[in-house]
């Protein structure tokens, strides 16, 4: 099994930002080229998004509680799990956690373990079992396959989340990790596979190059009744050219046939989308400039173990599958980048596709002589657990317990980040799972764990067992609703042959 490398984004020059004095009157213009914004709109980093020490703001004479935004994170690893070492023995309040989840013991009050969630979607075309599981993983659709040799599925839950809340942060969504090739998890609204950034240094530069990591004054941000006004004087030559093009295009429309008018309308829509994105970036930079003068309580830091340069970062990535020590550092730096992206409101939707079925685990696996994850997965799983090789199954258990410790580290860091009376973890929903239910390509009873209180919308510290083979898509409906989705369905939550609970998951609150 081979994995495709993804193409890293081209670095861009950071946009210079001049500090703006804090003042009740309109802020001064920042003469930044519109072309620079167009070039950097998709890659400029945000400054932190944190509350000030005051817990309320005054609006219309009434104090309103200050609440940071809800973030949604996905932390998914390969190989499924060893179910008897993952699912707690009883439902209700979490007691002693099973061995794979044991690293999370200090944080069990922040966890929701969900069992009996499954995928029922079929495969069409020439896709293998790994691709079948991967394409269903975050889409939960009825059918997946390939078209002209390229993966096709439904929209993945992270992309739908980005549609709902992505415009509120600088980057709608961030996807990082080893996922790709046979393990394509992320799909756009047309069902097309999306790339993932493997290189941690490139991921960091895309989000933060040339920018200061400063905690903003969250109370002041929420206290504004409207977005800051971008002064007319900042209308640059670039903007004037765009306006002229739009004016000419609109005049041209009246002289075109119906087919050409449709094409022109698509062009104008795309230009309008860019213009609105540029406007939001300009407004965001004005707000962030104020935060430089009066930051919030938290102090963000770049990951300490980032590679020094691009060549070192590429060597780092290539060594992940061969050396568990390097693999561990990779998991840590990617996890730190996710935490930093949330802490700074660079994005409110972040997905980590981590681990590798092709990785070697000497020292992590301490039984038998086999250290290759893929081999252990196949020998350690069977239609009946008693038919599996017990030594290989124990090796799989050790690998999954090893993965859990890095998720536990992420939770610990997010619990410590102050957002002005609540923690970053309080205001986040983290989904910890795998693209397969088990290493034998199983799709029944996935490992599913939620961490964080979802801004008060989740009651944690429990194990909930649902009806056998309840669609995973039901969970995605619940998570998306907490981000503002009103559709009430996702994937095959209502169309699965195993449909249950009217497409929902009761008991999460």
Secondary structure, DSSP 4 states (H G I P E B T S, - for coil): ---PPPPPPPP-PPPP-------SSPPPP----HHHHHHHTTTPPPPB----S-SEEEETTEEEE--PPPEEEEEEESS---GGGTS-SSSEE--SPPGGGGGGGGGGGGEEEEEEEE---EE-SS--HHHHHHHHHTT--SEEEEETTEEE----HHHHHHHHHGGGSSSS-EEEES-BTTB---B-TTSBB---B--HHHHHHHHHTT----B--HHHHHH-SSPPP--GGG--HHHHHHHHHHHHHHHHHTTS-HHHHHHHHHHHHHHHHHHHHHHHHHHHHHHHHHHHHS--S------TT--SSHHHHHHHHHHTTT-HHHHHHHHHHHHHHHHHHHHTTS-SEEEEE---TT-B-BTTB-SSS--BHHHHHHHT--SSGGGS-HHHHHHHHHHHHHHHHHHHHHHHHHHH-BSSSSBTTTTEEEEEEESSSBTTTB-SS--EEEES-GGGT---SEEEEEEEEEEHHHHHHHHHHTTT--S---TTTTTSTT--GGGS-TT--
